[in-house]
Amino acid sequence: MPNIPSEEEVKEKGGILLNEAVEQNLEKIEELYLHIYELHHKKDSLKAVL
């Protein structure tokens, strides 16, 4: 995943910083929410066409 460190990177750093992990997770949650929102509107548009 973009912006998420790989297992190797985490091992090299000796672990992860909790605040960075939380920030990355929130970013991914926001991306998923926006994607679902967009799909919902596309579904409504297609439904209106039918």
Biopython code that builds the backbone (N, CA, C, O; Angstrom):
import numpy as np
from Bio.PDB.StructureBuilder import StructureBuilder

atoms = [
    (1, "MET", "N", (0.837, -1.183, 0.000)),
    (1, "MET", "CA", (0.000, 0.000, 0.000)),
    (1, "MET", "C", (0.882, 1.246, 0.000)),
    (1, "MET", "O", (1.904, 1.292, 0.685)),
    (2, "PRO", "N", (0.490, 2.232, -0.755)),
    (2, "PRO", "CA", (1.250, 3.476, -0.745)),
    (2, "PRO", "C", (1.233, 4.122, 0.644)),
    (2, "PRO", "O", (0.218, 4.097, 1.340)),
    (3, "ASN", "N", (2.348, 4.688, 1.025)),
    (3, "ASN", "CA", (2.508, 5.411, 2.301)),
    (3, "ASN", "C", (2.436, 4.530, 3.539)),
    (3, "ASN", "O", (2.407, 5.049, 4.655)),
    (4, "ILE", "N", (2.406, 3.225, 3.375)),
    (4, "ILE", "CA", (2.426, 2.302, 4.505)),
    (4, "ILE", "C", (3.760, 1.553, 4.443)),
    (4, "ILE", "O", (4.077, 0.934, 3.427)),
    (5, "PRO", "N", (4.539, 1.610, 5.525)),
    (5, "PRO", "CA", (5.852, 0.960, 5.477)),
    (5, "PRO", "C", (5.730, -0.565, 5.367)),
    (5, "PRO", "O", (4.820, -1.178, 5.924)),
    (6, "SER", "N", (6.670, -1.148, 4.636)),
    (6, "SER", "CA", (6.694, -2.599, 4.495)),
    (6, "SER", "C", (7.250, -3.217, 5.773)),
    (6, "SER", "O", (7.771, -2.520, 6.644)),
    (7, "GLU", "N", (7.130, -4.519, 5.865)),
    (7, "GLU", "CA", (7.665, -5.235, 7.029)),
    (7, "GLU", "C", (9.164, -4.986, 7.163)),
    (7, "GLU", "O", (9.670, -4.805, 8.270)),
    (8, "GLU", "N", (9.870, -4.978, 6.039)),
    (8, "GLU", "CA", (11.315, -4.756, 6.058)),
    (8, "GLU", "C", (11.653, -3.368, 6.596)),
    (8, "GLU", "O", (12.579, -3.212, 7.391)),
    (9, "GLU", "N", (10.901, -2.366, 6.160)),
    (9, "GLU", "CA", (11.142, -1.000, 6.634)),
    (9, "GLU", "C", (10.917, -0.887, 8.141)),
    (9, "GLU", "O", (11.669, -0.208, 8.841)),
    (10, "VAL", "N", (9.888, -1.550, 8.625)),
    (10, "VAL", "CA", (9.590, -1.518, 10.055)),
    (10, "VAL", "C", (10.721, -2.180, 10.835)),
    (10, "VAL", "O", (11.141, -1.678, 11.877)),
    (11, "LYS", "N", (11.212, -3.309, 10.326)),
    (11, "LYS", "CA", (12.316, -4.005, 10.986)),
    (11, "LYS", "C", (13.576, -3.147, 11.001)),
    (11, "LYS", "O", (14.288, -3.103, 12.005)),
    (12, "GLU", "N", (13.857, -2.457, 9.877)),
    (12, "GLU", "CA", (15.035, -1.601, 9.789)),
    (12, "GLU", "C", (14.977, -0.458, 10.802)),
    (12, "GLU", "O", (15.987, -0.095, 11.404)),
    (13, "LYS", "N", (13.789, 0.098, 10.979)),
    (13, "LYS", "CA", (13.615, 1.206, 11.915)),
    (13, "LYS", "C", (13.549, 0.724, 13.362)),
    (13, "LYS", "O", (13.689, 1.520, 14.290)),
    (14, "GLY", "N", (13.341, -0.559, 13.554)),
    (14, "GLY", "CA", (13.231, -1.087, 14.906)),
    (14, "GLY", "C", (11.838, -0.953, 15.490)),
    (14, "GLY", "O", (11.663, -0.988, 16.708)),
    (15, "GLY", "N", (10.852, -0.801, 14.630)),
    (15, "GLY", "CA", (9.461, -0.697, 15.088)),
    (15, "GLY", "C", (8.748, 0.440, 14.372)),
    (15, "GLY", "O", (9.263, 1.008, 13.409)),
    (16, "ILE", "N", (7.574, 0.755, 14.851)),
    (16, "ILE", "CA", (6.805, 1.851, 14.261)),
    (16, "ILE", "C", (6.452, 2.858, 15.346)),
    (16, "ILE", "O", (6.350, 2.523, 16.526)),
    (17, "LEU", "N", (6.273, 4.076, 14.920)),
    (17, "LEU", "CA", (5.793, 5.107, 15.838)),
    (17, "LEU", "C", (4.269, 5.058, 15.805)),
    (17, "LEU", "O", (3.656, 5.109, 14.739)),
    (18, "LEU", "N", (3.687, 4.960, 16.954)),
    (18, "LEU", "CA", (2.234, 4.790, 17.034)),
    (18, "LEU", "C", (1.483, 5.942, 16.385)),
    (18, "LEU", "O", (0.494, 5.718, 15.686)),
    (19, "ASN", "N", (1.936, 7.169, 16.604)),
    (19, "ASN", "CA", (1.215, 8.305, 16.022)),
    (19, "ASN", "C", (1.266, 8.278, 14.497)),
    (19, "ASN", "O", (0.302, 8.672, 13.840)),
    (20, "GLU", "N", (2.390, 7.814, 13.922)),
    (20, "GLU", "CA", (2.475, 7.692, 12.472)),
    (20, "GLU", "C", (1.538, 6.615, 11.956)),
    (20, "GLU", "O", (0.890, 6.793, 10.925)),
    (21, "ALA", "N", (1.463, 5.504, 12.665)),
    (21, "ALA", "CA", (0.579, 4.412, 12.248)),
    (21, "ALA", "C", (-0.881, 4.859, 12.298)),
    (21, "ALA", "O", (-1.658, 4.543, 11.397)),
    (22, "VAL", "N", (-1.249, 5.582, 13.331)),
    (22, "VAL", "CA", (-2.629, 6.073, 13.454)),
    (22, "VAL", "C", (-2.940, 7.050, 12.324)),
    (22, "VAL", "O", (-4.015, 7.000, 11.726)),
    (23, "GLU", "N", (-2.003, 7.928, 12.041)),
    (23, "GLU", "CA", (-2.195, 8.903, 10.960)),
    (23, "GLU", "C", (-2.362, 8.203, 9.616)),
    (23, "GLU", "O", (-3.228, 8.576, 8.824)),
    (24, "GLN", "N", (-1.546, 7.198, 9.358)),
    (24, "GLN", "CA", (-1.644, 6.453, 8.098)),
    (24, "GLN", "C", (-2.970, 5.708, 8.014)),
    (24, "GLN", "O", (-3.591, 5.666, 6.952)),
    (25, "ASN", "N", (-3.407, 5.123, 9.120)),
    (25, "ASN", "CA", (-4.690, 4.415, 9.119)),
    (25, "ASN", "C", (-5.845, 5.369, 8.869)),
    (25, "ASN", "O", (-6.768, 5.038, 8.123)),
    (26, "LEU", "N", (-5.810, 6.542, 9.477)),
    (26, "LEU", "CA", (-6.875, 7.519, 9.255)),
    (26, "LEU", "C", (-6.908, 7.977, 7.793)),
    (26, "LEU", "O", (-7.978, 8.191, 7.223)),
    (27, "GLU", "N", (-5.737, 8.121, 7.205)),
    (27, "GLU", "CA", (-5.663, 8.503, 5.798)),
    (27, "GLU", "C", (-6.316, 7.443, 4.918)),
    (27, "GLU", "O", (-7.074, 7.772, 4.006)),
    (28, "LYS", "N", (-6.026, 6.182, 5.188)),
    (28, "LYS", "CA", (-6.600, 5.095, 4.402)),
    (28, "LYS", "C", (-8.113, 5.001, 4.618)),
    (28, "LYS", "O", (-8.855, 4.739, 3.672)),
    (29, "ILE", "N", (-8.572, 5.211, 5.845)),
    (29, "ILE", "CA", (-10.011, 5.191, 6.127)),
    (29, "ILE", "C", (-10.710, 6.294, 5.342)),
    (29, "ILE", "O", (-11.781, 6.077, 4.777)),
    (30, "GLU", "N", (-10.101, 7.476, 5.310)),
    (30, "GLU", "CA", (-10.692, 8.583, 4.562)),
    (30, "GLU", "C", (-10.764, 8.250, 3.068)),
    (30, "GLU", "O", (-11.774, 8.527, 2.421)),
    (31, "GLU", "N", (-9.701, 7.659, 2.520)),
    (31, "GLU", "CA", (-9.707, 7.277, 1.113)),
    (31, "GLU", "C", (-10.819, 6.281, 0.818)),
    (31, "GLU", "O", (-11.518, 6.407, -0.187)),
    (32, "LEU", "N", (-10.984, 5.294, 1.687)),
    (32, "LEU", "CA", (-12.031, 4.297, 1.488)),
    (32, "LEU", "C", (-13.422, 4.923, 1.596)),
    (32, "LEU", "O", (-14.317, 4.589, 0.820)),
    (33, "TYR", "N", (-13.601, 5.826, 2.554)),
    (33, "TYR", "CA", (-14.884, 6.500, 2.713)),
    (33, "TYR", "C", (-15.229, 7.281, 1.446)),
    (33, "TYR", "O", (-16.357, 7.207, 0.959)),
    (34, "LEU", "N", (-14.261, 8.029, 0.910)),
    (34, "LEU", "CA", (-14.510, 8.814, -0.298)),
    (34, "LEU", "C", (-14.821, 7.913, -1.489)),
    (34, "LEU", "O", (-15.650, 8.256, -2.332)),
    (35, "HIS", "N", (-14.163, 6.772, -1.559)),
    (35, "HIS", "CA", (-14.423, 5.822, -2.643)),
    (35, "HIS", "C", (-15.853, 5.271, -2.538)),
    (35, "HIS", "O", (-16.555, 5.179, -3.545)),
    (36, "ILE", "N", (-16.272, 4.915, -1.353)),
    (36, "ILE", "CA", (-17.632, 4.404, -1.148)),
    (36, "ILE", "C", (-18.658, 5.488, -1.479)),
    (36, "ILE", "O", (-19.681, 5.206, -2.103)),
    (37, "TYR", "N", (-18.386, 6.717, -1.064)),
    (37, "TYR", "CA", (-19.278, 7.845, -1.344)),
    (37, "TYR", "C", (-19.441, 8.019, -2.857)),
    (37, "TYR", "O", (-20.553, 8.204, -3.352)),
    (38, "GLU", "N", (-18.332, 7.957, -3.578)),
    (38, "GLU", "CA", (-18.361, 8.092, -5.031)),
    (38, "GLU", "C", (-19.157, 6.953, -5.667)),
    (38, "GLU", "O", (-19.961, 7.194, -6.568)),
    (39, "LEU", "N", (-18.946, 5.722, -5.215)),
    (39, "LEU", "CA", (-19.685, 4.579, -5.753)),
    (39, "LEU", "C", (-21.182, 4.707, -5.490)),
    (39, "LEU", "O", (-22.001, 4.347, -6.336)),
    (40, "HIS", "N", (-21.532, 5.215, -4.325)),
    (40, "HIS", "CA", (-22.946, 5.409, -3.985)),
    (40, "HIS", "C", (-23.605, 6.366, -4.981)),
    (40, "HIS", "O", (-24.712, 6.113, -5.458)),
    (41, "HIS", "N", (-22.916, 7.461, -5.287)),
    (41, "HIS", "CA", (-23.483, 8.424, -6.226)),
    (41, "HIS", "C", (-23.549, 7.868, -7.647)),
    (41, "HIS", "O", (-24.494, 8.163, -8.379)),
    (42, "LYS", "N", (-22.569, 7.076, -8.044)),
    (42, "LYS", "CA", (-22.620, 6.447, -9.359)),
    (42, "LYS", "C", (-23.800, 5.485, -9.437)),
    (42, "LYS", "O", (-24.491, 5.421, -10.454)),
    (43, "LYS", "N", (-24.028, 4.737, -8.355)),
    (43, "LYS", "CA", (-25.147, 3.805, -8.312)),
    (43, "LYS", "C", (-26.465, 4.562, -8.460)),
    (43, "LYS", "O", (-27.346, 4.139, -9.208)),
    (44, "ASP", "N", (-26.600, 5.678, -7.750)),
    (44, "ASP", "CA", (-27.822, 6.467, -7.845)),
    (44, "ASP", "C", (-28.035, 7.013, -9.255)),
    (44, "ASP", "O", (-29.164, 7.059, -9.743)),
    (45, "SER", "N", (-26.944, 7.428, -9.909)),
    (45, "SER", "CA", (-27.061, 7.942, -11.280)),
    (45, "SER", "C", (-27.502, 6.851, -12.238)),
    (45, "SER", "O", (-28.348, 7.077, -13.103)),
    (46, "LEU", "N", (-26.925, 5.667, -12.082)),
    (46, "LEU", "CA", (-27.314, 4.549, -12.937)),
    (46, "LEU", "C", (-28.757, 4.138, -12.685)),
    (46, "LEU", "O", (-29.486, 3.791, -13.614)),
    (47, "LYS", "N", (-29.158, 4.180, -11.432)),
    (47, "LYS", "CA", (-30.533, 3.825, -11.072)),
    (47, "LYS", "C", (-31.522, 4.795, -11.719)),
    (47, "LYS", "O", (-32.592, 4.386, -12.169)),
    (48, "ALA", "N", (-31.164, 6.069, -11.763)),
    (48, "ALA", "CA", (-32.040, 7.073, -12.367)),
    (48, "ALA", "C", (-32.180, 6.876, -13.869)),
    (48, "ALA", "O", (-33.223, 7.189, -14.444)),
    (49, "VAL", "N", (-31.136, 6.361, -14.505)),
    (49, "VAL", "CA", (-31.177, 6.115, -15.946)),
    (49, "VAL", "C", (-32.148, 4.981, -16.274)),
    (49, "VAL", "O", (-32.847, 5.010, -17.286)),
    (50, "LEU", "N", (-32.170, 3.997, -15.402)),
    (50, "LEU", "CA", (-33.053, 2.854, -15.636)),
    (50, "LEU", "C", (-34.475, 3.278, -15.363)),
    (50, "LEU", "O", (-35.396, 2.473, -15.497)),
]
sb = StructureBuilder()
sb.init_structure("model")
sb.init_model(0)
sb.init_chain("A")
sb.init_seg("    ")
for serial, (resi, resn, name, xyz) in enumerate(atoms, 1):
    if name == "N":
        sb.init_residue(resn, " ", resi, " ")
    sb.init_atom(name, np.array(xyz, "f"), 0.0, 1.0, " ", f" {name:<3s}", serial, name[0])
structure = sb.get_structure()
